[in-house]
Amino acid sequence: MLKEIFALSNQGEKDLKKGILASAAANISLLFPAGLLLLSIRDLMMYIEKQAFNKPFCEPVPGKKSYFCHTL
């Protein structure tokens, strides 16, 4: 199919297919570290949110009648 569209020789068609596959593999390999970073950040945020919700929002201040309220 590519041979007729781009008027390629047999060797040209093979080389074009190899180039397309190599380019796709290179692009995927560049996206892989970014994907790992996003997954790591997601897990970290889930851990932080879990820890934040386990703490009470407002705690009494020792020795006083006031409360200290946390923010996220």
N, C-alpha and C positions, 0 to 999 in steps of 0.2 A: 504494500500500500504506500509506504513512504517513498519507495523507489519511483513510482509513477508520479506522485505529487511533486517531488523535488527533482525529478529527472536525474536520479543517481545511478551509479554503476552498482554492481553487486557488492564490491568492497566498500563503496561509499555508504550503502544501506547498512552494512554490518557495523561500520565505524560510527554512524549516526546513532544506532541503537545502543552501542557501548557508551557513547557520550551521554546519551539521555539517562541511562542507568547510573553512570558515574556521577552525574550532576545531581540526580535525585538522592543518591546515597550520601553525597557530601552535604546537601542541604539538611537531610535528616540527622546526620551526625552533628551538625551545628545546633540543631534544635534540642537535641537530647540533654545537654547540660542545663539548658534553661528550663526544661520540663522537670528535671530533678530538683532544681532550685525551687520551683513553684510548689512541688509536692512537699518539700521540706518545710517551706514557709507555712503551707496549709496545716501540716502536722503541728508545727510550733504554735500557730495561732489557736488550734484546737486545744492544745495543752494549756496555754495561757488562759483561755476562756474557762476551761474546766477548773483551774486553780482559782480564778477570780470568783467564780460562782460558789465555790466551797467556803469562801470566807464570808462572814457576816458583813453586810453593807455598812452598818454603823456599830461601833464598839464603844462601851463606856470608857471614859478617861479615868484612870485610877486616881482616887483621892478627890475627885470633883463630881459634880452632879451633871456634867455635860457629856455629850457624845462626840466622837470623832467619826466622820463619815468618809469612806473611801470612794475614790473615783477610778474608773477603768483607765 
